Amino acid sequence: EVQLQASGGGLVQAGGSLRLSCAASGFTLDDYSIGWFRQAPGKEREDLAISCISSGDGSTYYADSVKGRFTISDDKAKNTVYLQMNSLKPEDTAAYYCAAGPYFSSGYGCHARRYSSWGQGTLVTVSS
């Protein structure tokens, strides 16, 4: 059974950093693609991942809103994907979800419909 456990959220001041983790079980990262999505308060979850990675080919993607500030990485030994978030802004406040789907190259963006399994979300709050 594919399972995802997201963690690492919290309260941080603007300009600060957080690292989110997405611990995967039931599959190996090489066979799946992982995406990070977010849902801001009062809004629907975004359909496009803010960042995604395919460990099988090393491809990654960043939305313009996070490019240069966020870094996605994987640790195959731990079967975990990380999202390092630096220079956080109040508009980054959201619940962050990781999702997994059968492998596809992440280099051109990652739509929610490509992911079949979702974690429970972790809340990130950035104060001004």
C-alpha positions as CSV (number, residue, x, y, z in Angstrom):
1,E,0.0,0.0,0.0
2,V,1.3,3.4,-1.0
3,Q,1.5,5.7,2.0
4,L,2.9,9.2,2.4
5,Q,3.6,11.0,5.6
6,A,4.3,14.8,5.4
7,S,5.9,16.6,8.2
8,G,8.0,19.7,9.0
9,G,5.5,22.5,8.9
10,G,5.3,25.2,11.5
11,L,5.2,28.8,12.3
12,V,8.0,31.0,11.0
13,Q,8.7,34.6,10.4
14,A,9.0,36.1,6.9
15,G,12.4,35.5,5.6
16,G,12.8,32.3,7.6
17,S,13.2,28.7,6.5
18,L,11.5,25.4,6.9
19,R,12.2,21.9,5.6
20,L,9.3,19.7,4.8
21,S,9.6,15.9,4.6
22,C,7.5,13.4,2.7
23,A,8.2,9.9,4.0
24,A,7.1,7.3,1.5
25,S,6.3,3.6,2.1
26,G,4.9,0.9,-0.1
27,F,7.0,1.9,-3.1
28,T,10.4,3.0,-4.1
29,L,11.1,6.5,-5.2
30,D,12.6,5.4,-8.5
31,D,9.3,4.0,-9.6
32,Y,7.2,7.0,-8.7
33,S,7.1,10.8,-9.0
34,I,6.5,13.0,-6.0
35,G,4.9,16.4,-6.0
36,W,4.3,19.1,-3.4
37,F,1.0,21.0,-3.5
38,R,-0.4,23.6,-1.3
39,Q,-3.7,25.0,-0.2
40,A,-3.9,28.5,1.1
41,P,-6.4,29.4,3.8
42,G,-9.9,29.9,2.3
43,K,-8.8,28.7,-1.2
44,E,-8.8,25.4,-3.1
45,R,-5.8,23.3,-3.4
46,E,-3.7,24.3,-6.4
47,D,-3.9,22.0,-9.3
48,L,-0.2,22.4,-10.2
49,A,2.5,21.3,-7.9
50,I,4.8,24.0,-6.6
51,S,7.6,21.5,-7.0
52,C,8.0,18.0,-8.1
53,I,10.7,15.4,-8.5
54,S,11.1,12.1,-10.3
55,S,13.9,10.2,-8.7
56,G,14.1,7.8,-11.6
57,D,15.5,10.4,-14.0
58,G,16.4,13.2,-11.6
59,S,14.0,15.6,-13.1
60,T,12.6,18.4,-11.0
61,Y,10.2,21.3,-11.5
62,Y,9.5,24.5,-9.7
63,A,6.6,26.9,-10.1
64,D,7.6,30.5,-10.7
65,S,6.2,31.4,-7.3
66,V,8.9,29.4,-5.5
67,K,11.7,29.2,-8.0
68,G,15.0,30.3,-6.4
69,R,13.6,29.9,-2.9
70,F,12.5,26.3,-2.6
71,T,14.6,23.2,-3.3
72,I,13.3,19.7,-3.7
73,S,15.5,16.7,-3.1
74,D,15.3,13.0,-2.3
75,D,17.0,10.5,-0.1
76,K,16.5,7.1,-1.6
77,A,18.0,5.3,1.3
78,K,15.3,6.9,3.5
79,N,12.6,6.8,0.8
80,T,11.9,10.4,1.6
81,V,11.5,13.6,-0.4
82,Y,12.3,16.9,1.1
83,L,11.2,20.5,0.3
84,Q,13.7,23.1,1.6
85,M,11.9,26.4,1.8
86,N,13.9,29.5,2.2
87,S,13.1,33.2,2.2
88,L,9.5,32.4,3.1
89,K,6.8,35.0,2.5
90,P,3.4,35.4,4.1
91,E,1.8,34.3,0.9
92,D,3.5,30.9,1.3
93,T,1.2,30.3,4.2
94,A,-0.8,27.1,3.4
95,A,-1.3,23.5,4.1
96,Y,1.4,21.6,2.1
97,Y,0.6,18.1,0.7
98,C,2.9,15.6,-0.9
99,A,1.6,13.3,-3.5
100,A,2.9,10.3,-5.4
101,G,2.0,8.9,-8.8
102,P,3.5,6.3,-11.1
103,Y,6.7,7.6,-12.7
104,F,6.7,10.4,-15.2
105,S,9.3,13.0,-15.9
106,S,8.8,16.0,-13.7
107,G,10.7,18.5,-15.8
108,Y,7.7,20.2,-17.4
109,G,5.4,20.5,-14.5
110,C,3.2,18.3,-12.5
111,H,-0.6,18.4,-12.5
112,A,-2.6,16.9,-9.6
113,R,-4.3,14.4,-11.9
114,R,-1.0,12.5,-12.3
115,Y,-0.9,11.7,-8.7
116,S,-2.8,8.8,-7.2
117,S,-1.8,8.9,-3.5
118,W,-1.8,11.9,-1.2
119,G,-0.3,12.6,2.3
120,Q,-2.2,14.2,5.1
121,G,-0.7,17.7,4.8
122,T,1.4,19.8,7.0
123,L,0.6,23.4,7.9
124,V,3.1,26.2,7.2
125,T,2.4,29.6,8.6
126,V,4.6,32.6,7.7
127,S,4.1,35.7,9.8
128,S,4.9,39.2,8.5
